[in-house]
Amino acid sequence: MKVSKFWFCVFVLPILLAFLSVVIIPMFMGIYYSFTDWNGIGNTPNWVGISNYIEIIQTDHGFRESFVFTAKFAFVSVIMINLIGFGLALLVTGSSRLNNILRSVFFMPNLIGGLILGFVWQFIFTKAFDSIGSSIGLSFLEGWLSTTSTGFWGLVILMSWQMSGYMMIIYIAALQSIPESLKEAAKIDGASAFERLKNITIPLVAPAFTVGLFLTLSNSFKLFDQNLALTNGGPANSTQMLALNIYKTAFTFTRFGLAQAKAVIFLVAVAAISLTQIYYSKKREVEM
Amino acid sequence: MENSGIKRIALSIMSSLLAILFLSPLYIVLTNSFKTQKGIFINVTSLPFGEYFNPENYVEAFSQLSFIRSFFNSLTITVSSTVLIIIFASMAAWMLVRTKNKLSTFLFFLFAASMLIPFQSVMLPLIRIMGKLNLLNPTGLVFMYLGFGSSLSIILYHGFIKNIPKELEEAATIDGCNKFQVFWLIIFPLLKPITVTVSILNAMWIWNDFLLPQLVINKSQWHTIPLKMFFFFGQFSKKWHLALAGLVIAMIPIVIFYFFAQKHIVKGVTEGSIK
């Protein structure tokens, strides 16, 4: 018995120590700090009760606006990413040589870091759009990222471009698991292509939709790098998402206690989204 | 029959056009990165030939990014973190699968549940702790990646090890091997497919990660590529010809890696998402 305890420690302890000191302990400390006036990494925090939370609810309109902006962004980009991803999957499921190449192309943006992609698209929106817009006379292409709505759609386009290839891969895996015989049988029975899509493909791909929807939802909700690189929250903080708002509260305004209170609210929101996902996927697995 | 042939060609053309649309932002960045600043200002869509052709952008960007240095910084940090994650996550996962008691169930649950915690909600206390431990340096960064990478890696290994029959290791134990030998000589080689997946997922995340290194590394000699890119861009955001060349240089290693390991990457990403 003693021997097995020894080996248990040898195998589990190293990574457990790293995990506890990097994730679990900071999380609990963070909850404590959210009730303090902590105002600089090295400074001693003093207990102030729930005043940070009261400030967030009553006077910090920036945080509320960030929350609304993030929710809107997440809603629109989840729909866009999954629609495009599923559309692409339908287009390139077959295993021809061309399809293999196309799949690699659609998936590629996913591998490049969000920061670099944000800068790439900053050029596209501000310089390329301007130049193309003025040369062919489409005025809506000019002045992108200088208003809230073009900033919003800029972020949506960037994220759709980056993530729909990822969703495509997930949907292709699901599409390929549908038995060919099922589709053949429906074809022989006279079902049209649209009827087959609606009555066979989509129901059988439904579990992958749950994965795809929540993966994109939590990714969009937690977005940071792209937001920082593309708009940096501008103009006038109107495109600042939650993660960036927390970051700036801490490092621009050195209000660590307030930032930490926001981070706790952020944690609750993200955890709620992910738990809903787990609940739905488990429920569906039981039904299947 | 003829009808479906036409349909197939139409679909191929449509998806190829979409692929061109997908690549166009990168194409625009690439062509403009070879132009002078004036060339970009005059026409973004033209090809970079003639009087505005200026490949020197790359020389300048390459040295401003201290690219060799930042490349090797990124590589060192990514490889050492990934190797440590592989070693310790696989060991822990095996022990957690093979030990059936409340503690191991609880620990596995803890690792899995922590996937819900977003980075922003732990970063401030984390920097405080690490500052006190004198770990705001590359060594500390690798240690932090081990902690942040543990959850997903243990979950993936756990799922894989569950399906390995126990008889194999029992035979080895009877032959007198200790747990350490059993794991490294018998079990670990069997984990190769999932090890590839875990390596790719962690390496891609760590290579592209920006915020954690930004908070941890303050000496510019240790800047990784994303970090260097951030400061470089801040400095040259009005000089697009240099910024674009820098962006292209920063993307090259990933594109090359994708070219060679594409199959593994796609498989790894799919498996990682489904868990």
Interface residues (C-beta under 8 A of the other chain):
Chain A: S4 W7 F8 V10 F11 V12 P14 I15 L16 A18 F19 L20 S21 V22 V23 I24 I25 P26 M27 M29 G30 Y33 W38 I41 G42 L88 L91 V92 L98 N99 I101 L102 R103 S104 V105 F106 F107 M108 P109 N110 L111 I112 G113 G114 L115 I116 F119 V120 W121 F123 I124 K127 A128 D130 S131 I132 S135 W161 G165 Y166 I169 I170 A173 V211 L215 K222 F224 D225 A229 L242 A243 I246 Y247 A250 F256 A259 Q260 A263 V264 F266 L267 V270 A271 S274 L275
Chain B: L11 S12 M14 S15 S16 L18 A19 F22 L23 P25 L26 I28 V29 N32 I40 N43 V44 T45 F88 A89 M91 A92 W94 M95 L96 T99 S104 L107 L110 F111 S114 M115 L116 I117 P118 F119 Q120 S121 V122 M123 L124 P125 L126 I127 R128 I129 G131 F143 M144 L146 G147 F148 S150 S151 I154 N178 K179 F180 F183 M204 W207 N208 D209 F210 L211 P226 M229 F230 F233 W240 A243 L244 L247 A250 M251 I254 V255 F257 Y258 Q262 I265 V266 V269 T270 S273 I274
